[in-house]
Amino acid sequence: MDSNNNKTNLINKTCKELRVYLTGYGPFMDVTDNPSQALVNAIIKEKSEIEKDIGISIVYNDILNVNTTHVDETIPKCYDIINDSITKENNVIHFITHFGVNSKETNIRLEKISKNCIKDSKDPERPIVTSQCTNLYCKLDLESMKDNLEKLGHNVVVSVDAGNYLCNYVYFKSNLNYDINDRVIPIFIHIPTIENINTEKLKLFYIDFLKVLKKEIISC
């Protein structure tokens, strides 16, 4: 069973504030300097300027080790911050951005779907959770966002394949946690290696992404 694949109407567009949560991944296999870690670090380095420029708050960032145990131990810290706010405030949109690298890609990929499956080199494909749910979809209108970002000069595609390992894993976990919550929006963004798009350009892309996002989902 797929969760609703047209979720834009689930977003609470009466909210007035946007809070951002960031994760990237550390080294794995032949990726010794993970571009997703470099991008998160670059964003945090200019955190104050970005917050002031866009009118948002970046309240959480972390670099995840490339294994499920570390993800399971670490990502709840992000969820705890969000859950605490949800119980106290009703005018905030919480936007979780998971970054990862796809070394075979030359474009930035906005992942539309997370799948209830995981596969690595040691174990066969298996479900992440035991349920009838197979796919969970991003709540954003990614096609519209892609079009707006292309107009700003960014090489962006909408993807329906977040992979079979940790990128899809953390994305599915976040989507599952907030599947029916209208004030929490997870997304996974695959970025290419810095040989294809350098960290500075990726940072500028994400700043534009947040501006487009805020315009689309935050009421004036």
N, C-alpha and C positions, 0 to 999 in steps of 0.2 A: 504493500500500500504506500503510495506517495503522499506526503503531506502536500497541502494546497500549493500549486506552482504559480499562483497569481496572488501574491501576498501584499502587494503594495497598499491595498485597502486596509490591511491590518495595522499599518503604522499610524500612531496617534499624532496627527499633524497639528494638534492644538498646542503642543509643547513649545516652550520658549527658549530652551537651553539645550546645547549639544555638548555632551561629554565623550571624550575619545579614549579608547583603550587599545594599546598596541602590543603585538608580539611578533618576534622574528625567531629564526632558528640559528643555532650555532653551527660549528663545523660538522660535516659528515662526509665520509668516503673521500672523494678527491676534491670536495669543496672545502678547502681549508680556511678561506676567508669568505664566509657566507654573505652575499650581498644583502640578504634580508636583515641580518644583524647590523651591517653597516648603515642601512637605510634607517632603521629604528634609532640608531645612535645619532645619525645626522639630524633627524627630526627633533630628538630630545635636546640636542645641542642648541637648537634655535627655538626651543619650546616657548619661551616668553614672547618672542617676536611673532611666532605663528599664532599663538593664542590671541594676541592683541590685534593682529592683522585680520583674522577671520571672525573673532568674537566667539571662541570656543574655549573649552578646558581640556587639556590632556592630563588625565588623572592617573594613568597606569601604563607602565611599559615593562616588558620582560623579554629575555632571550631564553628560549626553550632548548633543552638538549634533545637530540634526535632519538628519543626512545619514548615509548608509551608510558612507562613508569614515571618519568620526570614530568611529562605533560599532565598525567593524572594527579600528581602531587602539587604541581605549580599553578595550573590554570584556575583551580578553585579560589585562589587568592583574588583573581580578577573578578570572578563571579560574586565573591563575598562583598566586595566594594559596591558592585551594582545592586545586589540584593538588599543591602542595607539602605541604599538610597531609595530603592523602589518602595520600601515600607514607610519612608518618611516624606518623600517628595513626589508630586504627580505632574510636574511640568518639565521633566528632563527626558531627552532622548539619549540613550546610551549606545554608542557606536563602537563595536569591537572590530578592529582590523587585524587579521592574521596575515602576516607576510611570509612568503616562502619563495625559493628560487626554482626556476625551471631552466636548466642549463642548455636545453635544446631550443628554447624559445627566443625570438627576437622582439616580440611585442609584450606589452603588459596585459596580463590576463585577469579579467574579473570573473571569478568563479561563481556560477549560478547554482550549482547543485553540489550537495554533499551526500555521500552514499553510506549506507549502513554496512560497510565491509572494510576489512583491512587485510593486507597481505604483505609479508616481508620475505626475505630470502630464506628464512628458516622454517616458516610455518605456512600452511595452505591458507587460501582465502577463507575468512570467517567473519561472522557478524560482529560489529562493535557492541551492540546491545541485542538482547533477545526480545524481539518485538516484531510485529507485522510491518513496521515502517521500513521502507527501503531507501527512499530519497527524501531529503529535506532541502527546500529551496530558499534562496536569498529573498528577503522581503522587498528589496529595491527593484525599481525598473532599470535593470542594468543596460538594456538597449538604449534607453533614453540618455543615461549617464554616459555611455560610450560615445554617442553622437555628440554630446556637448563637449566632452573631453577631446574628441578628434578636432572639433572646431578650434580648440585652443592649441592644437599642434602636437598632441600626444598620440603615440602609436598604441592603441588599445583595442582588444578584442574581448568578446564575451565567450567564455568557455563553459562547457558542460562536463568537463573531466578534470577534477581536482587531484586525480591520481588514486593510488591504492594504499598509500602508507600514511605518514605523519601529517602531511598537509591536509588531506581529506579527513584524517582522524580528528584533529583539533577543530576543524570546521564543523564536522558532524556533531561533536560534543557541544559546541556553543549553540548551534542551531537547535539541537535537542533540548538544551536547557531553557531556551527562550522561544520555542516554536510558536506559542500562542500569546506571547507577551508583546503588546503593541508599542512598548517603549524601549525595547532592546533589539538592535539590528546587528547581527554578525555578518562579516564578509571575509572571504579569503582572496587575497590578491597575489598571484604569481608574477614575479618579476624576473627578467633575464639577467644574465651575468653582466658585470660592469663593462666588459668588452663591447657589449651591444648597447646598453644604456647606462651611463655612469651614475654614481650616487647623487650627484648634484641635480641631474635631470630627473631622477626618480623622486627626489625630495620635492622638486617643483611640481611634478605631476601630482604628488599626494596633496600638496597645498591646494592645487586647483580642484582636485577631487573633493576635498572637504568643502570648498566654496560652492561647488555645484551641489553637493549633498545638502548643505545647509539651506541653500536656496529652494531646494525641492521639498524638504520635509519640515522645516521650522517655520512656524507662522510668525508674521511680523508683529 
